[in-house]
């Protein structure tokens, strides 16, 4: 499922975006859904936080309540994966150069009055390339195929109360009835994953802090205590942690 989140308060341009999406997705076998917001509210924040899968944001720079650039910054506060791609649009040519200096992992910043549809389609093609370059951990559960992008995985560890593995992501926890050695084998060719404990594999790209003495490995507000004594130094080395940078107030 691909979600298109459109943040635009002019119906005329919303129709342009919608038509470009239908035109592009007409050549794809993927399911997709368009979400439209014409003003800023808690509803858009709640939706964005709840979205899984692959998401494309088309944000107008001037919308009632909050600019598209400010919303992009808010999105990036809790969405930092390859599966969330941002396009900024504006009716003001003079704002483009300034906005480029404030990019927050944006695919592009385009003018509403300069080949809008053509540039949107180019952006969609670029985003599809990014999406398709991402790998998935796939398994079958109750007749349904579950596909979890590698980039979404924080850590995988054995459940202490159930005979299964927990695959922890930023927004959801998945349960997998299988052997951690099998998972380790599937992930062995991807350098971001590291077996920190006999019962735990971590995504080193997502680690924000390690406290060896507890022990604890943090991924923003989530953490695991599964860190073997003989793995601590190696993990710290991989993550380049343990180095503290100090900045003087008068610098």
C-alpha positions in Angstrom: 0.0 0.0 0.0 1.3 3.4 -1.0 -0.2 6.4 0.8 -0.2 9.9 -0.8 -0.7 12.6 1.7 -1.6 15.9 0.1 -1.4 19.2 2.1 -3.0 21.8 -0.1 -5.8 24.4 0.4 -6.6 25.1 -3.2 -8.9 22.7 -5.0 -7.5 23.6 -8.4 -4.0 22.3 -7.5 -5.3 19.4 -5.5 -7.0 18.2 -8.7 -3.6 18.5 -10.5 -1.9 16.4 -7.9 -4.7 13.8 -7.8 -4.7 13.5 -11.6 -0.9 13.0 -11.7 -1.2 10.3 -9.0 -3.9 8.4 -10.9 -1.9 8.7 -14.1 1.3 7.4 -12.5 -0.3 4.6 -10.5 -2.3 3.5 -13.5 0.8 1.8 -14.7 1.4 0.1 -11.4 -0.1 -3.0 -9.7 0.3 -1.5 -6.3 -2.7 -0.4 -4.2 -2.7 3.2 -3.2 -4.7 5.7 -1.2 -4.9 9.5 -1.3 -5.3 11.5 1.9 -6.0 15.2 1.5 -5.8 18.0 4.1 -6.6 21.6 3.4 -5.5 23.0 6.8 -3.3 22.0 9.6 -4.9 20.0 12.5 -4.2 17.2 14.9 -5.9 14.9 12.4 -3.0 15.1 10.0 -0.5 14.5 12.8 -2.4 11.5 14.0 -2.7 10.0 10.5 1.0 10.5 9.7 2.1 8.9 13.0 -0.2 5.9 12.3 0.8 5.3 8.7 2.9 2.2 7.8 4.0 1.0 4.4 5.3 3.5 1.9 4.2 7.2 2.0 4.6 10.1 -0.3 3.9 13.6 1.0 3.0 16.5 -1.3 3.1 19.6 0.9 2.2 23.2 -0.2 4.4 25.8 1.3 1.5 28.1 2.2 -1.4 26.4 4.0 -3.6 27.8 6.7 -2.3 26.9 10.2 1.2 25.7 9.3 3.5 26.0 6.2 4.5 22.9 4.3 8.1 23.3 5.3 7.2 23.4 9.0 5.0 20.3 8.5 7.9 18.6 6.8 10.1 19.3 9.8 7.4 17.8 12.0 7.1 14.7 9.8 10.9 14.2 10.0 10.7 14.3 13.8 9.1 10.9 13.8 9.4 9.6 10.2 13.0 9.1 9.2 12.9 6.2 6.8 13.2 5.7 3.1 9.5 4.8 3.1 8.5 8.4 3.8 9.3 10.8 0.9 8.5 14.5 0.8 7.8 16.8 -2.1 7.3 20.5 -1.4 5.3 22.7 -3.9 4.9 26.5 -4.0 3.3 29.3 -6.1 6.2 31.6 -5.3 9.3 31.1 -7.4 11.4 33.3 -5.2 11.0 31.0 -2.3 12.5 28.0 -4.0 16.2 28.8 -3.6 15.7 29.7 0.1 13.8 26.5 0.8 16.6 24.3 -0.8 18.9 25.5 2.0 16.3 24.2 4.5 15.7 20.8 2.9 14.8 18.0 5.3 15.4 14.9 3.2 13.1 16.2 0.5 12.9 14.6 -3.0 12.3 18.0 -4.6 10.9 21.5 -4.3 8.9 22.5 -7.3 6.9 25.4 -8.7 3.1 25.1 -9.2 3.5 27.1 -12.5 6.5 25.4 -14.1 5.5 22.0 -15.7 3.8 20.9 -12.5 2.5 17.5 -13.7 5.7 16.6 -15.5 7.8 17.3 -12.5 5.5 15.5 -10.2 5.7 12.4 -12.4 9.5 12.7 -12.4 9.4 12.8 -8.5 7.1 9.8 -8.4 9.5 7.8 -10.6 12.5 8.8 -8.4 10.6 7.9 -5.2 9.6 4.5 -6.7 13.3 3.8 -7.3 14.0 4.6 -3.7 11.1 2.4 -2.5 12.1 -0.5 -4.7 15.7 -0.4 -3.4 14.5 -1.1 0.1 14.6 -4.7 1.3 11.8 -6.5 3.1 11.7 -9.1 5.8 8.8 -11.3 4.7 6.9 -14.1 6.3 3.4 -15.7 6.3 1.0 -15.5 9.3 -2.6 -16.8 9.3 -2.6 -16.9 5.5 -1.4 -13.3 5.2 2.0 -12.3 3.9 3.7 -9.8 6.2 6.4 -7.6 4.6 8.4 -5.3 6.9 11.0 -3.0 5.3 14.5 -3.5 6.7 14.6 0.3 7.3 11.6 0.1 9.6 13.1 -2.5 11.9 14.6 -1.3 15.2 15.4 -4.7 16.8 14.3 -8.3 16.9 14.3 -10.3 20.1 12.8 -13.4 21.7 9.6 -12.8 23.6 10.2 -13.6 27.3 6.6 -14.8 27.8 5.7 -16.4 24.5 7.4 -18.9 22.2 8.0 -16.4 19.4 10.1 -13.5 18.3 9.1 -9.8 18.5 10.0 -7.6 15.6 10.0 -4.1 16.9 9.5 -1.1 14.5 8.9 2.6 15.2 5.1 2.2 15.0 4.3 -1.4 15.5 5.4 -4.7 17.1 5.1 -7.9 15.0 5.2 -11.4 16.3 7.1 -14.1 14.3 7.0 -17.8 15.2 10.4 -18.8 14.1 14.1 -19.2 15.0 16.3 -16.2 15.5 19.1 -18.0 13.7 16.9 -18.2 10.6 16.3 -14.4 10.8 20.0 -13.8 11.3 20.7 -15.8 8.2 18.2 -13.8 6.2 19.7 -10.5 7.4 23.4 -11.6 7.2 24.1 -9.7 4.0 22.9 -6.4 5.3 25.6 -4.5 7.3 23.1 -2.5 9.4 22.1 -5.6 11.5 24.1 -6.9 14.4 23.5 -9.8 16.8 23.9 -8.1 20.1 22.8 -11.1 22.1 22.0 -14.8 21.3 18.3 -13.8 21.5 18.4 -10.3 19.9 19.4 -8.6 16.6 19.5 -4.8 16.4 19.5 -2.3 13.5 22.7 -0.4 14.2 21.5 2.5 12.0 18.6 3.2 14.4 20.5 3.1 17.7 20.5 6.5 19.5 22.2 5.5 22.7 24.0 2.6 24.4 24.3 2.2 28.2 26.7 -0.8 28.7 26.4 -1.0 32.5 22.6 -1.5 32.6 22.9 -2.9 29.8 20.5 -1.1 27.4 20.3 -0.2 23.8 18.0 2.8 22.9 16.1 3.6 19.7 14.7 7.0 20.7 11.8 6.0 23.1 12.2 2.3 22.7 14.9 0.0 24.1 16.1 -3.5 24.7 18.2 -4.9 27.5 19.5 -7.7 25.3 23.2 -6.9 25.1 25.8 -9.6 25.8 28.9 -8.6 27.7 31.2 -9.8 24.9 29.3 -7.8 22.3 29.4 -4.4 24.0 32.7 -3.1 22.7 32.0 -4.3 19.2 28.6 -2.7 19.1 30.0 0.6 20.4 32.7 0.5 17.8 30.1 -0.2 15.0 27.9 2.7 16.1 30.8 5.1 16.8 29.3 5.7 20.2 31.2 6.4 23.4 32.6 9.6 22.0 31.3 12.8 23.7 31.6 16.2 21.9 31.5 19.3 24.1 30.7 22.7 22.8 31.5 25.9 24.8 28.7 28.4 25.2 30.8 31.2 23.8 31.7 29.4 20.5 
